[in-house]
Amino acid sequence: MTPAPSRRKHLKSRNGCIQCKKRKIKCDENGKVPCAQCVKSRHDCSFAPPQPVVDSNFSPGALLDLKLLHNFTTKTSQTLSSASDVSLCFSTSFVELAMQNEFLLHCILALSAFHIVSQRKHNDTSQPPIGDHPREVYLQAAYKHHESALKSYRQSLSSVTSANCHGIFGCSVLLFITTFARPAESALSPGPSRATQIDVWLGFHLSEWVILIQGLPSIVGYSEFRAALSNGPLAPLMSAGDRARANAETSEPPHKEAVLLNLRHLSDGIHHLSSDERIIQICSTAIETLRHVITELHHSNDHALAFIWPIRVPSEYFDLLKARIPEALSVFAYYCAILYITSSTWWTKGWPRPILDSIKKTIDTKWNPLLQWPMDMVFRGSESIGTVLLPVPVLPAPTMYGPRSI
């Protein structure tokens, strides 16, 4: 009797799609796209990526805004501060206030959209994942919400009360960050296409700074509003700077003198190169304010404190900056260097270098000695520098003039 032929051996697998398992046929098990068997038989393969379920009652714009709000609460808010209580405030209290203040909601959505844009390359032409949008869609949404937020914010400044001061203050904080977050390379950025980075800053970003800075005293300057803010939902933002100032008054941080000595060189240089006493006085105040901010940065883990400086400097300084006065531009160059070495946040990345380069090309060469330290820190310093607590090189005082006695 001839024995029956043995069955062909094969390896059994349980990795096939659900449809092939039910039909008891061999699946090619690619796991990423519909398998060949389902494509051939026109079945819905379980390997196919799920199609987004969209309720026809929601417009594409509403769904995009919902995505932006979710991105802010889960991702963007976590990048705005290194202090845990402040970070939590951004993700919870800001969103709750946004439900009562439309301008704050616009600001949240704008910043969230700029955050997504920052994570995608400018020239990326690849197709986004299913259910997502191209970079340009987020960029357009960011500018739309930003313009709406800024317009409503201006109007709200004329009627600040203890009830709405929380939303207005929160909006001012986010709008300030947004001035940094807007991508410089964007074709949708306002202004002339061939403008230098400093032109963009002085012509457009600075004008928004002035609006924000002029509005803040009406919010935090009055004791009634300051008390409401200090005891309200945004209290962590108010107390962060107070804690840093208190620490700065009680101890002396390491390496602080190295940083401040370079500021002293800047002050000496302005006194020797400038003949306008008014300009000297205004810039000296701006430098002294920067000294205090640097000291506070030494005593705090929150690098967001670096953004306090523009709020504290006198408004006259911004008039000088907008007029491209060399003394004011030199001070701003130092601020760019401080931002570079203290903050590695996504919204400041890419700004200090082109601004410093533009400043150097804008002012007369006689001011170059004053730009030496910020240029060295930004263009020659290590990319890993993340705090002014690290040793900072002390440059010799410019040799074109002698030291000024005090």
C-alpha positions as CSV (number, residue, x, y, z in Angstrom):
1,M,0.0,0.0,0.0
2,T,1.4,3.3,-1.1
3,P,1.5,5.8,1.8
4,A,-0.5,9.0,1.4
5,P,1.6,12.1,0.5
6,S,2.4,14.3,3.5
7,R,0.9,17.7,3.8
8,R,3.1,20.6,2.8
9,K,4.5,22.2,6.0
10,H,3.9,25.9,6.6
11,L,4.2,28.3,9.4
12,K,0.9,29.4,10.9
13,S,0.5,33.1,11.7
14,R,-2.0,35.1,13.6
15,N,-0.9,38.4,12.2
16,G,-3.3,38.6,9.3
17,C,-6.1,41.1,8.9
18,I,-9.5,40.4,10.5
19,Q,-11.1,40.0,7.1
20,C,-8.7,37.4,5.8
21,K,-9.0,35.5,9.1
22,K,-12.8,35.3,8.7
23,R,-12.5,34.2,5.1
24,K,-9.7,31.7,6.1
25,I,-7.4,32.8,3.4
26,K,-3.7,33.7,3.4
27,C,-3.0,37.4,4.2
28,D,0.1,39.2,3.1
29,E,0.3,40.8,6.6
30,N,1.8,44.1,5.5
31,G,0.2,45.7,8.6
32,K,0.3,49.3,7.2
33,V,-2.0,49.5,4.1
34,P,-4.9,47.4,3.0
35,C,-3.7,43.9,2.2
36,A,-3.6,42.6,-1.3
37,Q,-6.5,40.1,-0.7
38,C,-8.8,42.8,0.6
39,V,-7.9,45.1,-2.3
40,K,-8.6,42.4,-4.8
41,S,-12.0,41.4,-3.2
42,R,-12.8,45.1,-2.4
43,H,-13.3,44.4,1.3
44,D,-12.6,47.0,4.1
45,C,-9.3,45.8,5.4
46,S,-8.5,46.2,9.2
47,F,-5.0,47.2,8.2
48,A,-6.2,50.3,6.4
49,P,-5.7,53.6,8.4
50,P,-8.9,54.7,10.0
51,Q,-10.7,57.4,8.2
52,P,-11.6,60.4,10.4
53,V,-15.2,60.5,11.4
54,V,-16.5,64.0,10.8
55,D,-19.9,65.2,11.9
56,S,-21.3,67.4,9.1
57,N,-22.5,69.8,11.8
58,F,-18.9,70.9,12.4
59,S,-17.2,73.1,9.9
60,P,-13.6,72.5,8.9
61,G,-12.6,75.7,10.7
62,A,-14.3,74.6,13.9
63,L,-12.5,71.3,13.8
64,L,-9.2,73.0,13.2
65,D,-9.8,75.3,16.2
66,L,-10.6,72.3,18.3
67,K,-7.3,70.7,17.3
68,L,-5.4,73.9,18.1
69,L,-7.0,74.1,21.6
70,H,-6.1,70.5,22.3
71,N,-2.6,71.1,21.1
72,F,-2.3,74.1,23.4
73,T,-3.5,72.3,26.6
74,T,-1.4,69.1,26.0
75,K,1.8,70.5,24.3
76,T,2.2,74.2,23.8
77,S,1.4,75.1,27.4
78,Q,4.2,72.8,28.6
79,T,6.8,74.8,26.6
80,L,5.9,78.2,28.0
81,S,7.6,77.9,31.4
82,S,10.0,75.6,33.2
83,A,8.2,76.2,36.5
84,S,5.7,73.5,37.2
85,D,3.1,75.8,38.8
86,V,3.3,78.3,35.9
87,S,3.1,75.5,33.3
88,L,0.0,74.2,35.0
89,C,-1.5,77.6,35.0
90,F,-1.1,77.9,31.3
91,S,-2.7,74.6,30.6
92,T,-5.7,75.0,32.9
93,S,-6.4,78.6,34.1
94,F,-5.7,80.2,30.8
95,V,-8.1,77.8,29.0
96,E,-10.8,78.4,31.6
97,L,-10.4,82.2,31.2
98,A,-10.5,81.8,27.4
99,M,-14.0,80.5,27.7
100,Q,-15.0,83.9,29.1
101,N,-12.7,86.1,27.0
102,E,-12.8,85.7,23.3
103,F,-9.6,87.7,22.7
104,L,-7.7,85.3,25.0
105,L,-9.1,82.3,23.1
106,H,-7.9,83.8,19.8
107,C,-4.5,84.3,21.4
108,I,-4.3,80.7,22.6
109,L,-5.3,79.3,19.2
110,A,-2.8,81.6,17.4
111,L,0.1,80.6,19.6
112,S,-0.8,76.9,19.3
113,A,-0.9,77.2,15.5
114,F,2.5,78.9,15.5
115,H,3.8,76.1,17.7
116,I,2.7,73.4,15.2
117,V,4.2,75.5,12.3
118,S,7.6,75.6,14.2
119,Q,7.7,71.8,14.2
120,R,7.4,71.6,10.4
121,K,10.0,72.6,7.8
122,H,9.3,75.7,5.7
123,N,9.8,73.9,2.4
124,D,8.2,70.6,3.4
125,T,6.0,69.5,0.5
126,S,5.1,66.0,1.9
127,Q,1.5,65.1,2.4
128,P,0.4,65.5,6.1
129,P,-1.1,62.5,7.9
130,I,-4.8,61.7,7.3
131,G,-6.9,64.1,9.3
132,D,-4.1,66.6,9.6
133,H,-3.5,69.8,7.6
134,P,-0.5,71.3,5.6
135,R,1.8,73.7,7.3
136,E,0.3,76.7,5.4
137,V,-3.2,76.0,6.8
138,Y,-1.8,76.3,10.3
139,L,0.1,79.4,9.4
140,Q,-3.0,81.1,8.0
141,A,-5.0,80.2,11.0
142,A,-2.2,81.5,13.3
143,Y,-2.2,84.9,11.6
144,K,-6.0,85.1,11.5
145,H,-6.4,84.4,15.2
146,H,-3.4,86.6,16.1
147,E,-5.0,89.6,14.3
148,S,-8.3,89.0,16.0
149,A,-6.7,88.7,19.4
150,L,-4.7,91.9,19.0
151,K,-7.7,93.9,17.8
152,S,-9.9,92.8,20.7
153,Y,-7.0,93.3,23.1
154,R,-6.6,96.9,22.1
155,Q,-10.3,97.6,22.6
156,S,-10.4,95.9,26.0
157,L,-7.6,98.2,27.3
158,S,-10.1,101.1,27.4
159,S,-12.3,99.3,30.0
160,V,-10.2,97.3,32.4
161,T,-12.0,96.1,35.5
162,S,-11.2,93.8,38.4
163,A,-13.4,91.3,36.6
164,N,-11.8,91.2,33.2
165,C,-8.2,92.1,34.2
166,H,-7.3,88.4,34.4
167,G,-8.1,87.7,30.8
168,I,-6.5,90.9,29.6
169,F,-3.3,90.2,31.5
170,G,-3.2,86.6,30.2
171,C,-3.7,87.8,26.7
172,S,-0.9,90.3,27.0
173,V,1.5,87.5,28.2
174,L,0.6,85.3,25.2
175,L,0.7,88.1,22.7
176,F,4.2,89.0,23.9
177,I,5.3,85.4,23.3
178,T,3.6,85.4,19.9
179,T,5.7,88.3,18.7
180,F,8.7,85.9,19.0
181,A,6.8,82.8,17.8
182,R,5.9,84.2,14.3
183,P,8.3,82.6,11.8
184,A,10.6,85.1,10.2
185,E,10.8,83.1,6.9
186,S,7.1,83.0,6.4
187,A,5.9,84.4,3.1
188,L,2.7,85.4,5.0
189,S,4.6,87.6,7.4
190,P,3.5,91.2,7.0
191,G,5.9,93.8,5.6
192,P,8.3,94.1,2.7
193,S,9.6,90.8,1.3
194,R,13.3,92.0,1.3
195,A,13.3,93.5,4.8
196,T,16.1,92.6,7.1
197,Q,15.4,90.9,10.3
198,I,15.9,94.1,12.3
199,D,13.5,95.9,9.9
200,V,10.9,93.2,10.6
201,W,11.4,93.6,14.3
202,L,11.5,97.4,14.4
203,G,8.7,97.8,11.9
204,F,6.2,95.2,13.0
205,H,7.1,93.2,16.1
206,L,8.2,96.3,18.1
207,S,4.9,98.1,17.3
208,E,3.1,95.3,19.0
209,W,5.5,95.3,21.9
210,V,4.6,99.0,22.4
211,I,0.9,98.3,22.4
212,L,1.4,95.5,25.0
213,I,3.8,97.5,27.2
214,Q,1.6,100.6,27.2
215,G,-1.4,98.4,28.2
216,L,0.3,96.5,31.1
217,P,0.6,99.5,33.5
218,S,-3.1,99.9,33.3
219,I,-3.5,96.3,34.4
220,V,-0.7,95.6,36.9
221,G,0.1,99.2,37.8
222,Y,-3.0,99.9,39.9
223,S,-3.2,98.3,43.3
224,E,-6.8,97.2,42.8
225,F,-5.9,95.1,39.7
226,R,-2.6,93.9,41.0
227,A,-4.3,92.6,44.1
228,A,-6.9,90.8,42.0
229,L,-4.2,89.3,39.8
230,S,-2.1,88.2,42.8
231,N,-5.1,86.3,44.2
232,G,-6.7,85.2,41.0
233,P,-6.3,82.3,38.6
234,L,-3.1,83.7,37.1
235,A,-1.4,84.2,40.5
236,P,1.5,81.8,39.6
237,L,2.6,84.3,36.9
238,M,2.6,87.2,39.4
239,S,4.5,85.3,42.1
240,A,7.2,83.9,39.8
241,G,9.0,87.2,39.4
242,D,8.5,88.1,43.0
243,R,10.2,84.9,44.1
244,A,13.1,85.5,41.9
245,R,13.5,89.1,43.1
246,A,13.4,87.9,46.7
247,N,16.1,85.3,46.1
248,A,18.2,87.9,44.2
249,E,18.2,90.2,47.3
250,T,19.3,87.5,49.7
251,S,22.2,85.7,47.9
252,E,25.0,86.3,45.4
253,P,24.9,83.8,42.4
254,P,28.1,82.4,40.9
255,H,29.3,83.9,37.6
256,K,26.9,86.8,37.8
257,E,29.7,89.3,37.9
258,A,31.1,88.0,34.6
259,V,27.8,88.8,32.9
260,L,27.3,92.1,34.6
261,L,30.9,93.2,33.8
262,N,30.1,92.9,30.1
263,L,27.1,95.1,30.7
264,R,29.4,97.6,32.4
265,H,31.5,97.7,29.3
266,L,28.4,98.5,27.3
267,S,27.5,101.3,29.7
268,D,31.0,102.8,29.6
269,G,31.0,102.6,25.8
270,I,27.7,104.4,25.4
271,H,28.9,107.2,27.8
272,H,32.1,107.7,25.7
273,L,30.7,107.3,22.2
274,S,27.4,109.2,22.7
275,S,27.0,113.0,23.1
276,D,23.3,113.1,23.7
277,E,22.6,113.1,27.5
278,R,18.9,112.2,27.0
279,I,19.8,109.1,25.0
280,I,22.5,108.1,27.5
281,Q,20.1,108.4,30.4
282,I,17.4,106.3,28.7
283,C,19.8,103.6,27.6
284,S,21.4,103.6,31.1
285,T,18.0,102.9,32.6
286,A,17.5,100.0,30.1
287,I,20.9,98.6,31.0
288,E,20.2,98.8,34.7
289,T,16.9,97.0,34.1
290,L,18.7,94.3,32.2
291,R,21.1,93.9,35.2
292,H,18.2,93.2,37.5
293,V,16.6,90.7,35.1
294,I,19.9,88.8,34.8
295,T,20.2,88.6,38.6
296,E,16.7,87.2,38.8
297,L,17.5,84.7,36.1
298,H,20.4,83.4,38.2
299,H,18.0,82.6,41.1
300,S,15.2,81.0,39.1
301,N,14.7,77.9,37.1
302,D,12.2,79.7,34.9
303,H,14.0,81.1,31.9
304,A,10.8,82.8,30.9
305,L,11.8,85.6,33.2
306,A,14.1,86.9,30.4
307,F,11.0,88.2,28.7
308,I,10.3,90.6,31.6
309,W,12.9,93.1,30.5
310,P,10.9,94.7,27.6
311,I,8.0,95.2,30.0
312,R,10.2,97.0,32.6
313,V,12.2,99.3,30.3
314,P,10.9,102.9,29.8
315,S,8.7,103.5,26.7
316,E,11.2,106.1,25.6
317,Y,13.7,103.4,24.9
318,F,11.4,101.8,22.3
319,D,11.1,105.2,20.6
320,L,14.9,105.2,20.3
321,L,14.9,101.6,19.1
322,K,12.4,102.3,16.4
323,A,14.4,105.2,15.3
324,R,17.4,102.9,14.9
325,I,19.5,104.9,17.4
326,P,22.9,103.1,17.7
327,E,23.0,103.3,21.5
328,A,19.5,101.6,21.8
329,L,20.4,99.0,19.2
330,S,23.6,98.2,21.1
331,V,21.5,97.5,24.3
332,F,19.1,95.4,22.3
333,A,22.0,93.4,21.0
334,Y,22.9,92.5,24.5
335,Y,19.3,91.5,25.2
336,C,19.4,89.2,22.2
337,A,22.5,87.6,23.6
338,I,20.8,87.1,27.0
339,L,17.9,85.5,25.3
340,Y,20.2,83.2,23.3
341,I,22.1,81.9,26.3
342,T,19.2,81.6,28.7
343,S,16.4,80.3,26.5
344,S,16.2,77.4,24.1
345,T,12.5,77.6,23.6
346,W,10.9,77.0,20.2
347,W,9.6,80.6,19.9
348,T,13.0,82.3,20.3
349,K,14.9,79.8,18.1
350,G,16.2,81.5,15.0
351,W,15.7,85.1,16.1
352,P,18.9,86.3,18.0
353,R,21.4,85.5,15.2
354,P,19.8,87.3,12.3
355,I,18.8,90.3,14.5
356,L,22.4,90.7,15.7
357,D,23.7,90.4,12.2
358,S,21.3,93.0,11.0
359,I,22.2,95.4,13.9
360,K,25.9,95.1,13.0
361,K,25.1,96.0,9.4
362,T,22.8,98.9,10.4
363,I,25.0,100.9,12.8
364,D,28.3,102.7,12.2
365,T,31.5,100.6,12.6
366,K,32.6,102.8,15.5
367,W,30.0,100.9,17.6
368,N,31.5,97.5,16.8
369,P,33.4,97.2,20.1
370,L,30.1,97.3,22.0
371,L,28.8,94.4,19.9
372,Q,31.8,92.2,20.5
373,W,30.4,90.3,23.5
374,P,26.9,89.6,22.2
375,M,28.3,88.6,18.8
376,D,30.8,86.3,20.4
377,M,28.1,84.7,22.7
378,V,25.7,84.1,19.8
379,F,28.0,83.3,16.9
380,R,30.9,81.6,18.6
381,G,29.3,80.2,21.8
382,S,28.4,76.6,22.2
383,E,24.9,75.6,21.1
384,S,24.6,73.8,24.4
385,I,24.7,77.0,26.4
386,G,21.4,77.0,28.3
387,T,21.9,79.3,31.3
388,V,23.9,82.3,32.4
389,L,25.0,80.3,35.4
390,L,27.7,78.8,33.2
391,P,31.0,80.7,33.0
392,V,30.7,83.6,30.6
393,P,33.8,85.0,29.0
394,V,34.7,88.5,30.3
395,L,35.9,90.7,27.4
396,P,38.4,93.5,28.0
397,A,37.0,97.0,27.9
398,P,37.1,98.5,24.4
399,T,40.6,100.0,23.8
400,M,39.3,103.0,21.9
401,Y,38.6,104.8,25.2
402,G,39.6,104.6,28.8
403,P,37.5,103.3,31.7
404,R,34.9,105.7,33.1
405,S,35.1,106.6,36.7
406,I,32.0,106.5,38.9
